[in-house]
Amino acid sequence: KHVLSEDVVERRVDPDSGKLYTKRLILKTNPVPRWAKALFKDRAGFVIEHSVVDPRTCSLTTWTSNVSLTYWSLIVEKCTYCPHPDNRSKTMVKREASFSSSASLVGPRIASFCRSRFQKNAQQCLLGWNHVLEGMYGLPGHPKPLSIRLDRLIDITKMRTLNS
């Protein structure tokens, strides 16, 4: 509901490594807290996402950053999905994010709000992933892709707030 459009800007496969590189431009919206409604007339904003799929390591890494409203809030997120080192039948996701704001008076409050919302959204995302994966691979009668089974995502989230 919050993603209004997605456009693939670039996609290529590196012939030497076999890695798939993708760049997407995403238009999305998010609810704004009451205290910030006067600052943000337009609720939609652009996000750029770079991703790399590495078939050799069975990993996916994404870097996501907002393009709109960067004076008020710059959010940079990196997610790495890879086989769990102790149990390759599980997928591990490592999330890292940084938050900053150049707005002098309300900047720290905006960065703190973004950090809290990110943490809440990351938890909801994890629950959604688990729901989809259980539906695809956890129920009898559902085919499993090749020899890979994704049971549960293990979430390791690291966040920091940067003061500009």
N, C-alpha and C positions, 0 to 999 in steps of 0.2 A: 504494500500500500504506500510506503514512503518512497519507493523508487519510481520516478516518473518516466525516465528513459535511460537506455544504455546504448552506447555506440562504440564499436570496436574501431579505434583510430589506426592501430597498427598490429599486425600479427606476422610473425616470421619464425622459421625453424632454422637454427644454426646447423649447417651441414656437418660440422666437425663434432660437436658435442651432442647433437640431437635435441637440444633444449628448445622448448617452445616459449617464445617471448610474445607477450600481448600487452597492449596499452588500451585502456578503455576510458571513455568519458561518461560519467554517470550524473544525471540530474535527479536530485532527491530532495525530500522535504522532511522536516522534523518539527515537532511542537516546540514552541519557544516558551520559557517560563514567563510568568506575568511581569516580573520586574524588568525583563528585556524586550517586551513587545514594542515599546516606543523606539528602540534602537533598530529593530529589524522589521522593516515593512514587508519585504519579500521573504516568504518562508522557504523558498526553493533555492538550492545552491548546487554548484558543480563540484564534483569530486573526480580526481584522476587516479586511476589504478594501474599499476605496472605489475605484471605477474610473470613468473618463470616456472615452467614445469620441467623438472629434470628427470628423464626416464631412467638414468643410471642410478640415482640415489632414491628414486621413487618419492621425490619431494615436490612440493608446491610452495613457492614463496610469493607473497603479495606485499606491495608497498602502496598504501593509500594515503592521499592527502587532499584536503579541501583546496579548491581553487578560488572559490567565492568567499568574501568576507574575511580575508586573511588578516586584515588590520585588527579585527575584533577577536579572532580566534584562528590559530593555525594548529591543526591536528595532523600528526603524521603517525601512521600505524604500520607496523610490519608484522605479518603472520607467516609462520613457517609450519607447514604440515609435513610430517615425515613418519616413517615407521618407528614405533617405540623401540629404544635400544635393547630393552630386556624381553620384549615380546612383540615380534614383528607382525603378529596378527592384529595388533592394535595400532591406532594412529595417534600420534602426539601432535598437539598444536601449541606453539609458543607464540604468544602475543606480546608485542612491545608497542608502547605508544608514548608520544610526547605531546604536551599541550603548552601553547604560549599565546600571549595576547600583547599587542603593542598599545592598547588603550590604557592611558595612564591612570585614570581614576577607577575604572571598573574592571581593568584587566585581570587582576588576581581573582576577582569573583567569577568572571567569565571562565577563566582557566580551571578554577575549582569546579564549577558547574559542569564543564565539558568532561572533566576527569570522572565525576560521579556518574554522568550519563553514559560515558564509555563503559565504565565498569558494569553498570546495569545491563546495557545492550550486549556486552560480551557474554554475560551469564545467559541472557535470553538466546543469543546465537548458539551457544553450546547446547542448550536444551533442544533447540530446533534441529541442529545437526544430529544429535543423538536420536531424536524422534524419526528423522528421515532414514538414518542408517539402520535403526531397529526395524523399520518397515521394509527396508530393502533386503536386509541380510539376517534379521533376527527371527523372522517368522517362518514356520514350516511351509514348504512349497515355493519359496522365493529362491530363484537361482542365484548362485554366487558367481561373481565375475572371476574367471580364470581361477587362480589359486589364492587370490587376495580376499581377505575378510576384514572388514572394518567393524569392530565391535563397538567400541566407545572411544570418544575423543577424550584425551587427557589434557586438561587445560592448565597451562602455565602462563599466568598473566603477570607482566611486569609493566608498571606505569610510572611516569614521572611528570611533574609539572615544571615547566621552564618559565622563569620570570624574565620578561624582556624589558 
